[in-house]
Amino acid sequence: MPGREYSCGECGHRFRAPEGEVVDSRMLMCPSCGSIDLTIVIVDRPQPAVLRVREPVQSGDLWRDPESEAS
């Protein structure tokens, strides 16, 4: 999943702009040092994991072992 980051030419700090926000690169500054010497870097990030339940989730006391002493 490729993404776009900015790399500061002075301090080397890497950061991203908020998702969906139109970024005017002329007004963008490094949040670490305030420099305007920025380079766009394309980064390949792994896709986020999606967890799914395979069986219906039991709730309440139905899942608890009736022989156990736990309350």
Secondary structure, DSSP 8 states (H G I E B T S, - for coil): -EEEEEEETTT--EE---TT----TTT---TTT----EEEEEEE---------SS----TTTTS-TT----
